[in-house]
Amino acid sequence: MSKITAAITAVGGYVPDFVLTNKVLETMVETNDEWITTRTGIKERRILKEEGKGTSFLAIKAAENLIQKTGLDPKEIDLVIVCTATPDMKAAATAAYTATQIGAINAFSYDLEAACSSFLFGMSTAAAYIESGRYKKILLIGADKNSSFINYKDRATCIIFGDGAGAVLFEPNNEGLGLQDELLRSNGEGREFLQATYGGSSYPITEDTFKEGKHYVFQDGKTVFKNAVFNMADVAEKILKRNNLTNDDISWLAAHQANKRIIDATANRINLEEEKVMMNIQRYGNTTSATLPLLLFDYESKLKKGDKIVFAAFGGGFTWGSIYFKWAYNS
Ligand SMILES: CC(C)(COP(=O)(O)OP(=O)(O)OC[C@H]1O[C@@H](n2cnc3c(N)ncnc32)[C@H](O)[C@@H]1OP(=O)(O)O)[C@@H](O)C(=O)NCCC(=O)NCCS
């Protein structure tokens, strides 16, 4: 009997309508379009403006897009995982609300959090359930409303992040397609360089910390940059090597969209031509858990059955990793 593998069989996505351009950011903080473009590759990002709407709004829209495109009956979904660093609220899982709203009434659901590596790690979780034979249809969503914890007076962070969501369906495959190998890592010593300190259980928000804006995201960009470049390139190179793959074998690099220079460095390390590097950072910025599924959403029409894709991500914590994947369908 052939081994069951875990394939992605459908993709959906959603970004909010409001576009925050570099030109508008020039009027908000001391920055300019040229600096942002050359240092990050970002031109604009999407922001969810409507009051009272959180990450679940984005997740639901992406899931609904997938359901609409494929005609999937949500009642058949076994599990909904929402990968996010910005849940709607504490204690109540964003995934539970999302699942109910999309009609996945027979599913159980939970959130998964590993900062910008959330979706990559979620792919591993979803695949493991499928490979074990325990579940047949898993909806894996990456969604973040980063604008909810960004200080729009801090030029070190507000130029980078945006809001968005992407969703994929994981199903069993008997042709050997889907997830082939993974190399996932973390190092907690990195957390001091990228975090939203106050608001978690170690440091509850007080009136003073609120006034000082300590609930917003802080990052030491240079240190994060160096670690991201080194580690993402390292795992991508290693996963290729141990699967006896060369650059010619690889159809696509789908790398977390945090900074174009980090993505380019990873592509260079594995000698991958520019045409094979998925890129949409110029339009969305860093959408944290949503970058990888939004790449699949934007590139879906170009993907062919059997395409070999290297996924790579790096995020707060620090967390990082790479997944080698075979695409399962032509759209
Ligand atoms: C944030 C980041 C773009 C900054 O780029 P950098 O090349 O490291 O820039 P630096 O922080 O060294 O700053 C260089 C100069 O630009 C200035 N600068 C910083 N932000 C600026 C901005 N938004 N606009 C204009 N100038 C800015 C700095 O003050 C500094 O000026 P100085 O040389 O006079 O001191 C980059 O470090 C980065 O992308 N880091 C990783 C971010 C990331 O991936 N985060 C998520 C992880 S998943």
PDBQT file of the ligand as one rigid body, heavy atoms in Angstrom, charges set to zero:
ROOT
HETATM    1  C1  LIG A 401      13.901  47.347   9.470  1.00  0.00    +0.000 C 
HETATM    2  C2  LIG A 401      14.897  47.341   8.350  1.00  0.00    +0.000 C 
HETATM    3  C3  LIG A 401      14.212  47.527   7.012  1.00  0.00    +0.000 C 
HETATM    4  C4  LIG A 401      15.886  48.493   8.530  1.00  0.00    +0.000 C 
HETATM    5  O1  LIG A 401      16.855  48.466   7.522  1.00  0.00    +0.000 OA
HETATM    6  P1  LIG A 401      18.402  48.666   7.883  1.00  0.00    +0.000 P 
HETATM    7  O2  LIG A 401      19.118  48.660   6.614  1.00  0.00    +0.000 OA
HETATM    8  O3  LIG A 401      18.752  47.645   8.910  1.00  0.00    +0.000 OA
HETATM    9  O4  LIG A 401      18.384  50.110   8.465  1.00  0.00    +0.000 OA
HETATM   10  P2  LIG A 401      18.909  50.615   9.876  1.00  0.00    +0.000 P 
HETATM   11  O5  LIG A 401      17.953  50.244  10.946  1.00  0.00    +0.000 OA
HETATM   12  O6  LIG A 401      20.344  50.258  10.035  1.00  0.00    +0.000 OA
HETATM   13  O7  LIG A 401      18.852  52.142   9.629  1.00  0.00    +0.000 OA
HETATM   14  C5  LIG A 401      19.668  52.798   8.640  1.00  0.00    +0.000 C 
HETATM   15  C6  LIG A 401      19.391  54.277   8.708  1.00  0.00    +0.000 C 
HETATM   16  O8  LIG A 401      18.054  54.525   8.221  1.00  0.00    +0.000 OA
HETATM   17  C7  LIG A 401      17.286  55.183   9.235  1.00  0.00    +0.000 C 
HETATM   18  N1  LIG A 401      15.924  54.685   9.178  1.00  0.00    +0.000 N 
HETATM   19  C8  LIG A 401      15.375  53.678   9.899  1.00  0.00    +0.000 A 
HETATM   20  N2  LIG A 401      14.087  53.505   9.540  1.00  0.00    +0.000 NA
HETATM   21  C9  LIG A 401      13.826  54.409   8.586  1.00  0.00    +0.000 A 
HETATM   22  C10 LIG A 401      12.694  54.720   7.817  1.00  0.00    +0.000 A 
HETATM   23  N3  LIG A 401      11.536  54.048   7.957  1.00  0.00    +0.000 N 
HETATM   24  N4  LIG A 401      12.778  55.711   6.914  1.00  0.00    +0.000 NA
HETATM   25  C11 LIG A 401      13.906  56.387   6.744  1.00  0.00    +0.000 A 
HETATM   26  N5  LIG A 401      15.045  56.151   7.437  1.00  0.00    +0.000 NA
HETATM   27  C12 LIG A 401      14.999  55.168   8.347  1.00  0.00    +0.000 A 
HETATM   28  C13 LIG A 401      17.982  54.849  10.536  1.00  0.00    +0.000 C 
HETATM   29  O9  LIG A 401      17.710  55.821  11.524  1.00  0.00    +0.000 OA
HETATM   30  C14 LIG A 401      19.417  54.825  10.126  1.00  0.00    +0.000 C 
HETATM   31  O10 LIG A 401      19.902  56.158  10.052  1.00  0.00    +0.000 OA
HETATM   32  P3  LIG A 401      21.420  56.509  10.461  1.00  0.00    +0.000 P 
HETATM   33  O11 LIG A 401      22.276  55.704   9.526  1.00  0.00    +0.000 OA
HETATM   34  O12 LIG A 401      21.487  57.977  10.281  1.00  0.00    +0.000 OA
HETATM   35  O13 LIG A 401      21.554  56.043  11.889  1.00  0.00    +0.000 OA
HETATM   36  C15 LIG A 401      15.730  46.028   8.322  1.00  0.00    +0.000 C 
HETATM   37  O14 LIG A 401      16.585  45.983   9.426  1.00  0.00    +0.000 OA
HETATM   38  C16 LIG A 401      14.868  44.815   8.332  1.00  0.00    +0.000 C 
HETATM   39  O15 LIG A 401      14.171  44.523   7.382  1.00  0.00    +0.000 OA
HETATM   40  N6  LIG A 401      14.924  44.050   9.406  1.00  0.00    +0.000 N 
HETATM   41  C17 LIG A 401      14.205  42.783   9.511  1.00  0.00    +0.000 C 
HETATM   42  C18 LIG A 401      12.765  43.062   9.657  1.00  0.00    +0.000 C 
HETATM   43  C19 LIG A 401      11.969  41.808   9.655  1.00  0.00    +0.000 C 
HETATM   44  O16 LIG A 401      12.214  40.951   8.844  1.00  0.00    +0.000 OA
HETATM   45  N7  LIG A 401      11.030  41.734  10.596  1.00  0.00    +0.000 N 
HETATM   46  C20 LIG A 401      10.116  40.685  10.695  1.00  0.00    +0.000 C 
HETATM   47  C21 LIG A 401      10.771  39.407  10.956  1.00  0.00    +0.000 C 
HETATM   48  S1  LIG A 401       9.775  38.200  10.426  1.00  0.00    +0.000 SA
ENDROOT
TORSDOF 0
